[in-house]
Structure formats: structure tokens, C-alpha cells
Amino acid sequence: MAFCKYSTEYVASSKTEVDNLFITKYLPFTQAEFVKVYIFGLYKCNDAGAFDNTLEAFAKSLNMSEEDVLGAFEFWQEQGLVKILSTQPIEVRYIPLKNVQNSIRLYKPEKYQTFNTQAQDIFEGKREISKTEYCEYYDFLERYHMEQEALLMIMKYCVDTKASGVGYNYILTVARNWANEGIVTTAAVEERLESLESKSPELDKLLSTAGIKRRAYVEERTLLGKWLNDYGFNFDVILNLTKMLKKKSHFSFQKLDNLLTRYYEMKLMSIPEIENFENEKTRLYELAVEINKTIGVYYESLDSEVENYILKWTELGFEEDVLKEIAYYCFKNGIRKLEGMDKTVKKFYKLGVISIDALNEYLNNIFKVDEEIKNILSTFNLYRDISFIDRENYKTWTENWNMPSELINYGVFIAKDKEGPMKYLSRLLSDWHTKGITTVDEAKNTTPLDATNRTNKQNFTGRSYTKGQLNALFQSIDDIEI
């Protein structure tokens, strides 16, 4: 009897860890009964000395026959995940998956005898498949659970489209990409090959335009399918860009794919849209440089900035001069990143301020408000900059309480000689608002005056703005939600 062992309750309440390699490399491709056996076996390993750790109890727990359980463990032994030490009585040892990944797998010769013959025939005697290459094919088939005939079809297609001397790394790269898409059966490979072959006329024309005198490779056929089917580009657009790259001596399928991917992400799907963008690109890049200089940032490459910010702002209708003013505002208010400027731009868009005329009109309205506030401060002999609180108070009086300017001016007249006149004015106007007073006459009837000989006409002084005051004026957009 073991000196120390887990209690039944401890085992039931603890956890059984499953390696992520098992989940990604084996679970999706293995029948459910085999997966159940492997995971339940892991659980039983936590309490190997338990009295019920037998094949009979194991099979009963899973509602399976003992023969089926043994068959499942034989499968996992073939995969290298377990080792059956004996069958009478049954004894199984689990192997760490990291050891399985790094080990050299041994396969039964008869399992791949037909595959070996057919694989060698594909090369038509032009080269011999080495033992290492065969093992790589076996390992791929075991790990990805692809049908042998499906891999043979991929091998032949790669050899036919690229060259008879194509290496097995190229073949397996194609096979892995397809397997990761779930293409592991003969029927699925046939369907993919038919789809690729259906693009042959377009590919021949594309290769001819690019000046390439050979058949298209598998990966190039796959790329064309992505551009046409996944992205939705018209073939004329693809051909037009091929001509453009060829003219600049920059053509390669990778460069063409990068270009089409970028246009797709920018939603530029037609030739006119793309041409317009390219024609405007120089101007947009110059604007990006100026904005960066204003807010104090530097990017070695402007491609991402133009695509993710500048282009989107101009597509919203923003004029360049407005964007420059917004950049200046951002700099003065400590916004030194494009993400922050983007939020500010969205606030102006919500206000409908996208042109320089709209900006001027918006600012003029703010200037008028500031002029009123400055006149009030001047009347109170307060010679300071207008604060955010001043603007918030005035906004409350005029917009929230709908007080006419005559009534506000009368309140200023009353508060002029009070201690803390701005606070007194706020309390006074609040009292009038609470009582529903909306005219000067109503206010006179409810509020005694300290000096009845004063008039409520004020001789407010004018105001002069410096360029720096523009910063404060933009505070009116800070509470806009985006």
C-alpha cells in the first residue's frame, strides 16, 4: 500500500491539465471516442494507485467496450502520445507531448507501402525520394490527419506547376496551409484544385503582363483566388496594378498582394478610386508631415498615418486648413499623438465643422460669447483671462436656463459692487431661474436694488484677442461624446 496518496475527494476536486499541443494538433482531427479515452486516461493518472484504476472500470466509466478502449490506446501509441507496456494486464504510460514533438517517429512499413510507390512515380524517375523526405511526409500525415491520396494529389500538382525538382519543404508548406483551412480529404483537395485551375486563363494573362514566362505556382494561384473571391477585386483592377508595378520594375506577386491588401483595407476597390488616391497621395503626405511637425511627432514611414488617419479625415470632408488648425489646438492642449487628434477631429465632425468657413463661423460664435464674458469681467474690474468655469456658467445661463441678455446684464448691474461679484451673479441668476423670472421688470419687482439711481445700461468695453486664446476657445468641444 502506498505511504501517501490522494484521497478520492481530492482527485475529484482537483484539475486535469491538457497540453495545448494536444488541443491544436490532435483533438480537431481525431474521432471523439479516442479523444475521450486520452483525456479520461490523463484524469486517471492523477490517482494511479486507486483500486478502480483497471481496464474494466475504465471502459465502464466511458460506456465503451474494453476492446474499444484498448484500440484507442493503440491509436495513441501509434501517434507517440502513450506507450503500452503490457496487455495482460493492460498498463499504459503517457508521454509528455514536448517529447513527442521532438522525437523521431517510427511507422509501420506496410502502412505507407502504396503511398511510397505512388509518391515516387510522381517524379517520373527524375529524382529519388530520400528516407528523410518520406519520414517528413509520414509525420505530416499523422499530425494533420490528411488522407494519403489527398497529399499525393498536392504533390503532383506542385510538381506539375512548379518544377519536377521541387523540394519536399515546398510541397509540405502548401499541404500545411491547406490542412489549416480544413482541406484534408481527397474530395476537398479535388475541389480546391478545380478552383485553382478555373483561374488559369486569368493567371496566364497576368503572368504575360508581368513578363513572366512560366506556369503559375500553387501559391500564386491561391493569391489570385484571394484577390478575386475574398477581397472582391475585379480582374481588370488586378491587371492594371500589375502593369503599374511592371512599369516601375517593381513587380512581384508579394508586392502585388501587399498593394491589393492595402487598397482592400482602405476600401479602394475600383481603378478610379485607386488612381485618385495615388494622385492625391503626394498632397496627403505633405499634409501628414505638416501635422506631425505641428503636434510634435515623427514617423519614419508615413504610409500607415496617411491610410489610417489623413485619408479618413479627408474622406469625411475635412479641408486641409481645418486639419492644420485642429493640429495646432492639439499641440497647445498637450495632445501629442495621432490617436488623440483623431478623437478631436471626430468631435468637430459631429459639430459639422469640416470646412474653413464652418470653422470661422463656429469660432465667431465662441468669440461673441467670450466678448460677453469679458465685458462682464471688465464691469466687475476683473482683468484676467476667461476661464473654463466662466464659459460653463455663461452656457448654463443662456442655453440651459434660456435667460435673455437683458436679464443677465441687469444681474451684472446688481452684482457690480458686491463682494465676489461673479459668485453673487451666479446665485442671483439661479434664484431668478428658480422663480421663473424671465424679464427685467419681473426682476425689479422681486429684487431690491442697492442703488436705485443706476441704470441697467452698461457701457461695456470691447475686447482684443491674441492668437494664443484660440486654445481656450476649443474647450467648448471637450464635452462632446464620440
Wavefront OBJ file of the C-alpha trace (Angstrom):
o trace
v 0.000 0.000 0.000
v 1.293 3.470 -0.875
v 2.607 5.565 2.021
v 0.973 8.755 0.657
v -1.801 9.050 -1.894
v -4.590 11.398 -2.944
v -7.997 10.975 -1.375
v -10.958 10.295 -3.656
v -12.362 13.723 -2.786
v -9.032 15.400 -3.573
v -8.823 13.801 -7.013
v -12.453 14.707 -7.797
v -11.955 18.379 -6.871
v -8.532 18.949 -8.475
v -7.768 19.716 -12.139
v -6.541 17.686 -15.096
v -4.285 19.668 -17.421
v -4.445 19.075 -21.165
v -1.453 20.256 -23.217
v -2.324 22.902 -25.798
v -0.397 20.873 -28.398
v -2.956 18.105 -27.971
v -5.816 20.558 -28.492
v -4.318 22.115 -31.634
v -2.585 19.163 -33.283
v -4.681 16.149 -32.364
v -8.131 16.928 -30.959
v -9.625 18.558 -34.121
v -8.608 15.617 -36.322
v -9.343 12.622 -34.086
v -12.609 10.781 -33.576
v -14.440 11.665 -30.393
v -14.117 8.221 -28.744
v -10.314 8.306 -28.990
v -10.222 11.827 -27.511
v -12.439 10.707 -24.609
v -10.081 7.816 -23.861
v -6.972 10.035 -23.928
v -8.403 12.739 -21.629
v -10.019 10.261 -19.200
v -6.695 8.433 -19.059
v -4.975 11.694 -18.092
v -7.509 12.060 -15.304
v -6.844 8.524 -14.061
v -3.096 9.237 -13.997
v -3.760 11.637 -11.101
v -4.617 8.682 -8.882
v -2.755 5.768 -10.426
v -2.918 3.690 -7.261
v -6.708 3.757 -6.929
v -8.414 0.349 -6.596
v -10.656 1.065 -9.619
v -7.798 2.007 -11.971
v -8.433 -1.002 -14.214
v -9.365 -1.525 -17.844
v -12.746 -2.893 -16.806
v -13.614 0.139 -14.639
v -12.161 2.490 -17.261
v -14.372 1.050 -20.024
v -17.454 1.058 -17.794
v -16.968 4.744 -16.894
v -16.907 5.707 -20.582
v -19.675 3.305 -21.557
v -17.282 1.610 -24.013
v -16.119 -1.949 -24.501
v -12.690 -2.971 -23.249
v -11.706 -3.788 -26.850
v -12.597 -0.255 -27.976
v -10.613 1.291 -25.126
v -7.603 -0.846 -25.980
v -7.967 0.086 -29.662
v -7.984 3.774 -28.728
v -4.779 3.404 -26.716
v -3.187 1.547 -29.637
v -4.071 4.545 -31.829
v -2.464 6.953 -29.364
v 0.582 4.700 -29.144
v 0.903 4.933 -32.913
v 0.731 8.725 -32.566
v 3.514 8.558 -29.979
v 1.439 10.018 -27.139
v 1.339 6.873 -24.989
v 3.229 3.612 -24.653
v 1.513 0.293 -23.929
v 3.902 -1.535 -21.599
v 1.819 -4.705 -21.420
v -1.582 -6.008 -22.391
v -2.007 -8.761 -19.744
v -2.675 -6.909 -17.560
v -3.032 -3.648 -19.506
v -0.502 -0.996 -18.498
v -0.239 2.374 -20.285
v 2.283 5.184 -19.840
v 1.558 8.740 -21.024
v 4.399 10.526 -22.876
v 4.906 14.330 -22.475
v 3.874 15.996 -25.737
v 7.092 18.005 -25.906
v 8.945 14.694 -26.112
v 6.573 13.531 -28.849
v 7.182 16.680 -30.883
v 10.958 16.293 -30.662
v 11.148 12.545 -31.179
v 11.720 10.613 -34.385
v 8.543 8.724 -35.167
v 8.627 5.110 -36.278
v 5.957 3.941 -38.702
v 4.873 0.506 -39.790
v 6.301 -0.107 -43.290
v 3.090 -1.669 -44.607
v 1.039 1.394 -43.658
v 2.697 3.591 -46.286
v 3.807 0.990 -48.827
v 1.315 2.112 -51.507
v 1.936 5.762 -50.712
v 5.695 5.337 -51.184
v 5.262 3.796 -54.638
v 2.786 6.418 -55.847
v 4.826 9.300 -54.443
v 7.968 8.150 -56.252
v 6.032 7.751 -59.521
v 5.047 11.440 -59.392
v 8.685 12.427 -60.030
v 8.859 10.130 -63.085
v 12.364 8.925 -62.255
v 13.878 12.421 -62.276
v 14.914 12.155 -58.646
v 14.677 9.703 -55.769
v 12.722 10.440 -52.611
v 15.031 10.101 -49.631
v 14.229 8.301 -46.399
v 14.178 11.668 -44.601
v 11.689 13.057 -47.096
v 9.410 10.043 -46.693
v 9.511 10.469 -42.913
v 8.521 14.122 -43.278
v 5.514 13.079 -45.371
v 4.539 10.418 -42.820
v 4.866 12.860 -39.962
v 2.690 15.390 -41.761
v 0.005 12.785 -42.500
v -0.046 11.668 -38.890
v -0.094 15.118 -37.359
v -2.619 16.703 -39.720
v -4.637 13.546 -40.371
v -4.748 14.174 -44.098
v -5.730 11.337 -46.390
v -2.755 9.818 -48.231
v -4.407 10.254 -51.623
v -5.044 13.922 -50.830
v -1.341 14.539 -50.135
v -0.379 12.669 -53.309
v -2.660 14.972 -55.305
v -0.999 18.027 -53.759
v 2.452 16.608 -54.503
v 1.583 16.040 -58.165
v 0.062 19.491 -58.537
v 3.151 21.142 -57.030
v 5.474 19.139 -59.285
v 3.401 19.873 -62.407
v 3.029 23.606 -61.787
v 6.451 24.479 -60.417
v 9.134 22.001 -61.489
v 9.944 18.295 -61.356
v 12.757 19.050 -58.906
v 10.510 20.794 -56.401
v 11.607 20.159 -52.815
v 9.501 18.497 -50.170
v 9.557 21.640 -47.978
v 7.621 23.479 -50.691
v 5.133 20.613 -51.026
v 4.597 20.397 -47.280
v 4.186 24.171 -46.958
v 1.321 24.047 -49.439
v -0.140 20.977 -47.726
v 0.043 22.571 -44.258
v -1.635 25.761 -45.463
v -4.484 23.752 -46.938
v -4.748 21.482 -43.884
v -5.021 24.540 -41.651
v -8.024 25.548 -43.757
v -9.570 22.142 -43.121
v -8.680 20.696 -46.522
v -7.543 17.189 -45.548
v -9.710 14.848 -47.628
v -9.360 13.793 -51.249
v -12.698 15.414 -52.114
v -11.690 18.720 -50.505
v -8.330 18.761 -52.338
v -10.077 17.999 -55.642
v -12.427 20.924 -55.063
v -9.537 23.277 -54.287
v -7.585 22.136 -57.350
v -10.612 22.674 -59.585
v -10.985 26.171 -58.154
v -7.317 26.942 -58.817
v -7.443 25.575 -62.343
v -10.503 27.658 -63.140
v -8.288 30.740 -62.704
v -5.726 29.532 -65.279
v -6.779 31.905 -68.123
v -6.566 34.952 -65.849
v -3.262 33.765 -64.380
v -1.764 33.230 -67.834
v -2.758 36.770 -68.783
v -1.411 38.172 -65.510
v 1.923 36.377 -65.910
v 2.188 37.553 -69.513
v 1.515 41.154 -68.445
v 4.160 40.862 -65.734
v 6.652 39.458 -68.252
v 6.901 36.062 -66.544
v 7.303 33.104 -68.912
v 6.303 30.062 -66.876
v 3.260 28.420 -65.341
v 1.828 29.915 -62.183
v 2.884 28.350 -58.913
v 0.375 26.974 -56.444
v 0.757 29.895 -54.046
v 0.271 32.356 -56.918
v -2.965 30.645 -57.919
v -4.068 30.827 -54.287
v -3.294 34.546 -54.171
v -5.386 35.221 -57.266
v -8.274 33.355 -55.647
v -7.921 35.543 -52.551
v -7.902 38.757 -54.583
v -10.926 37.772 -56.661
v -13.045 35.851 -54.167
v -12.094 37.044 -50.681
v -11.308 40.678 -51.475
v -13.755 41.021 -54.365
v -11.471 42.859 -56.805
v -12.327 42.900 -60.478
v -9.627 41.211 -62.574
v -9.145 44.442 -64.567
v -8.050 46.173 -61.343
v -5.508 43.426 -60.644
v -4.206 43.607 -64.215
v -3.975 47.401 -64.078
v -1.874 47.274 -60.902
v 0.324 44.569 -62.430
v 1.051 46.920 -65.353
v 1.841 49.743 -62.930
v 4.320 47.636 -60.945
v 5.867 46.238 -64.133
v 6.340 49.749 -65.490
v 8.236 50.688 -62.336
v 10.225 47.414 -62.488
v 8.815 46.554 -59.072
v 6.576 43.616 -59.902
v 6.399 40.555 -57.710
v 3.397 38.605 -56.504
v 4.236 39.602 -52.927
v 4.312 43.319 -53.789
v 1.075 42.987 -55.733
v -0.529 41.184 -52.784
v 0.653 43.892 -50.357
v -0.763 46.592 -52.616
v -4.135 44.902 -53.085
v -4.402 44.136 -49.375
v -3.752 47.779 -48.544
v -6.346 49.019 -51.052
v -8.840 46.458 -49.755
v -8.371 47.659 -46.172
v -8.808 51.260 -47.378
v -11.950 50.221 -49.317
v -10.469 51.408 -52.610
v -11.916 48.800 -54.956
v -12.083 50.443 -58.383
v -9.478 51.836 -60.780
v -10.790 55.447 -60.499
v -10.718 55.280 -56.683
v -7.183 53.894 -56.668
v -5.938 56.387 -59.278
v -7.499 59.276 -57.356
v -5.790 58.104 -54.177
v -2.415 57.774 -55.878
v -2.781 61.239 -57.433
v -3.698 62.723 -54.062
v -1.043 60.780 -52.169
v 1.677 63.446 -52.522
v -0.617 66.120 -51.142
v -1.729 63.864 -48.308
v 1.861 63.023 -47.397
v 2.768 66.718 -47.310
v -0.217 67.347 -45.027
v 0.878 64.462 -42.780
v 4.366 65.976 -42.474
v 2.934 69.372 -41.513
v 0.521 67.887 -38.960
v 3.325 65.811 -37.422
v 5.532 68.876 -37.191
v 2.733 70.852 -35.513
v 1.848 68.295 -32.843
v 5.493 67.293 -32.372
v 5.727 63.699 -33.569
v 7.950 61.980 -36.105
v 7.386 58.845 -38.166
v 9.995 57.414 -40.479
v 7.259 55.986 -42.685
v 4.068 57.939 -43.301
v 2.176 55.135 -45.077
v 0.270 53.969 -42.017
v -0.557 57.515 -40.891
v -1.889 58.521 -44.302
v -4.005 55.383 -44.629
v -5.354 55.250 -41.068
v -5.820 58.948 -40.341
v -5.179 61.554 -43.039
v -7.112 59.757 -45.777
v -10.058 59.032 -43.477
v -10.215 62.658 -42.328
v -10.222 63.988 -45.869
v -12.827 61.408 -46.881
v -15.057 62.851 -44.146
v -14.775 66.161 -45.988
v -12.271 68.000 -43.793
v -10.359 70.757 -45.541
v -6.592 70.860 -45.037
v -6.647 74.249 -43.299
v -9.131 72.960 -40.732
v -6.959 69.918 -40.000
v -3.972 72.220 -39.523
v -5.918 74.345 -37.030
v -7.015 71.221 -35.161
v -3.386 70.053 -35.041
v -2.393 73.418 -33.550
v -5.139 73.124 -30.939
v -3.967 69.589 -30.056
v -0.390 70.754 -29.578
v -1.381 73.640 -27.314
v -3.537 71.325 -25.198
v -0.929 68.614 -24.734
v -2.377 66.184 -27.292
v 0.791 64.850 -28.910
v -0.445 61.647 -30.570
v -2.438 60.998 -33.705
v -4.917 58.881 -31.729
v -5.744 61.920 -29.616
v -6.049 64.189 -32.639
v -8.348 61.621 -34.258
v -10.763 61.910 -31.322
v -10.710 65.706 -31.636
v -11.375 65.517 -35.367
v -14.390 63.283 -34.698
v -15.778 65.871 -32.281
v -15.548 68.593 -34.911
v -17.176 66.253 -37.413
v -20.071 65.754 -35.003
v -20.438 69.558 -34.858
v -20.429 69.728 -38.674
v -17.236 71.798 -38.641
v -15.248 70.419 -41.560
v -14.620 73.481 -43.767
v -12.710 76.642 -43.016
v -15.923 78.694 -43.414
v -17.703 76.451 -40.908
v -14.757 76.726 -38.535
v -14.737 80.527 -38.805
v -18.485 80.654 -38.152
v -18.109 78.332 -35.184
v -15.248 80.372 -33.755
v -17.112 83.646 -34.325
v -19.961 82.317 -32.211
v -17.475 81.430 -29.492
v -15.842 84.872 -29.831
v -19.220 86.518 -29.291
v -19.738 84.532 -26.108
v -16.227 85.375 -24.908
v -16.850 89.037 -25.670
v -19.920 88.996 -23.438
v -17.996 87.251 -20.675
v -15.083 89.665 -20.972
v -17.426 92.624 -20.737
v -18.895 91.177 -17.540
v -15.415 90.705 -16.070
v -14.467 94.231 -17.080
v -17.569 95.616 -15.381
v -16.503 93.765 -12.228
v -12.963 95.177 -12.609
v -11.646 91.655 -13.044
v -8.795 91.760 -15.548
v -7.855 88.158 -16.121
v -8.136 85.502 -18.782
v -11.520 83.902 -19.326
v -11.633 80.543 -17.567
v -13.380 77.298 -18.366
v -15.742 77.901 -15.419
v -16.688 81.307 -16.868
v -17.690 79.679 -20.137
v -19.582 76.862 -18.409
v -21.535 79.388 -16.301
v -22.436 81.514 -19.306
v -23.505 78.400 -21.221
v -25.776 77.418 -18.310
v -27.364 80.871 -18.127
v -28.037 81.247 -21.835
v -28.529 77.683 -23.126
v -29.815 75.684 -20.183
v -31.828 78.427 -18.450
v -32.633 80.401 -21.652
v -32.033 83.756 -19.946
v -32.122 86.791 -22.266
v -29.053 89.018 -22.400
v -31.052 91.961 -20.940
v -31.766 89.997 -17.776
v -28.130 88.861 -17.473
v -26.955 92.473 -17.920
v -29.359 93.584 -15.206
v -27.911 90.936 -12.921
v -24.414 92.237 -13.716
v -25.599 95.745 -12.783
v -26.804 94.469 -9.393
v -23.706 92.350 -8.672
v -21.175 95.018 -9.698
v -20.386 96.316 -6.211
v -20.852 93.052 -4.362
v -18.053 91.097 -2.778
v -17.174 88.238 -5.099
v -19.356 89.604 -7.921
v -19.121 86.519 -10.202
v -20.344 84.188 -7.437
v -23.070 86.680 -6.481
v -24.187 86.901 -10.098
v -24.422 83.124 -10.399
v -26.525 82.883 -7.221
v -28.732 85.756 -8.330
v -29.432 84.292 -11.766
v -30.050 80.879 -10.218
v -32.620 82.424 -7.876
v -34.377 84.134 -10.786
v -34.398 80.912 -12.776
v -35.901 79.002 -9.855
v -38.649 81.651 -9.504
v -39.368 81.607 -13.245
v -38.289 85.235 -13.776
v -37.567 85.923 -17.437
v -37.751 89.751 -17.774
v -36.044 92.753 -16.220
v -39.373 94.138 -14.970
v -40.106 90.911 -13.103
v -36.622 91.003 -11.607
v -37.065 94.627 -10.441
v -40.280 93.687 -8.658
v -38.660 90.861 -6.735
v -35.128 92.050 -6.081
v -34.389 95.296 -4.146
v -31.665 97.447 -5.626
v -28.825 98.930 -3.591
v -28.567 101.991 -5.801
v -31.829 102.946 -7.484
v -30.230 105.801 -9.367
v -28.178 103.422 -11.524
v -29.340 102.394 -14.904
v -29.137 98.944 -16.276
v -27.494 100.092 -19.460
v -23.847 99.190 -19.394
v -21.047 100.689 -21.370
v -19.099 97.504 -21.958
v -15.637 97.768 -23.320
v -14.518 95.912 -26.376
v -12.138 93.004 -26.455
v -8.978 92.110 -28.296
v -7.864 88.519 -28.771
v -4.397 87.145 -29.085
v -3.659 84.090 -31.167
v -2.991 82.087 -28.033
v -6.599 82.496 -26.869
v -7.658 80.149 -29.662
v -6.647 77.285 -27.363
v -9.248 78.107 -24.751
v -11.968 78.574 -27.325
v -11.688 74.963 -28.348
v -12.603 73.853 -24.840
v -16.238 74.023 -25.908
v -15.806 70.729 -27.756
v -14.277 68.825 -24.835
v -17.592 67.516 -23.522
v -18.781 66.193 -26.863
v -19.133 62.414 -26.792
v -17.799 60.425 -29.742
l 1 2 3 4 5 6 7 8 9 10 11 12 13 14 15 16 17 18 19 20 21 22 23 24 25 26 27 28 29 30 31 32 33 34 35 36 37 38 39 40 41 42 43 44 45 46 47 48 49 50 51 52 53 54 55 56 57 58 59 60 61 62 63 64 65 66 67 68 69 70 71 72 73 74 75 76 77 78 79 80 81 82 83 84 85 86 87 88 89 90 91 92 93 94 95 96 97 98 99 100 101 102 103 104 105 106 107 108 109 110 111 112 113 114 115 116 117 118 119 120 121 122 123 124 125 126 127 128 129 130 131 132 133 134 135 136 137 138 139 140 141 142 143 144 145 146 147 148 149 150 151 152 153 154 155 156 157 158 159 160 161 162 163 164 165 166 167 168 169 170 171 172 173 174 175 176 177 178 179 180 181 182 183 184 185 186 187 188 189 190 191 192 193 194 195 196 197 198 199 200 201 202 203 204 205 206 207 208 209 210 211 212 213 214 215 216 217 218 219 220 221 222 223 224 225 226 227 228 229 230 231 232 233 234 235 236 237 238 239 240 241 242 243 244 245 246 247 248 249 250 251 252 253 254 255 256 257 258 259 260 261 262 263 264 265 266 267 268 269 270 271 272 273 274 275 276 277 278 279 280 281 282 283 284 285 286 287 288 289 290 291 292 293 294 295 296 297 298 299 300 301 302 303 304 305 306 307 308 309 310 311 312 313 314 315 316 317 318 319 320 321 322 323 324 325 326 327 328 329 330 331 332 333 334 335 336 337 338 339 340 341 342 343 344 345 346 347 348 349 350 351 352 353 354 355 356 357 358 359 360 361 362 363 364 365 366 367 368 369 370 371 372 373 374 375 376 377 378 379 380 381 382 383 384 385 386 387 388 389 390 391 392 393 394 395 396 397 398 399 400 401 402 403 404 405 406 407 408 409 410 411 412 413 414 415 416 417 418 419 420 421 422 423 424 425 426 427 428 429 430 431 432 433 434 435 436 437 438 439 440 441 442 443 444 445 446 447 448 449 450 451 452 453 454 455 456 457 458 459 460 461 462 463 464 465 466 467 468 469 470 471 472 473 474 475 476 477 478 479 480 481 482
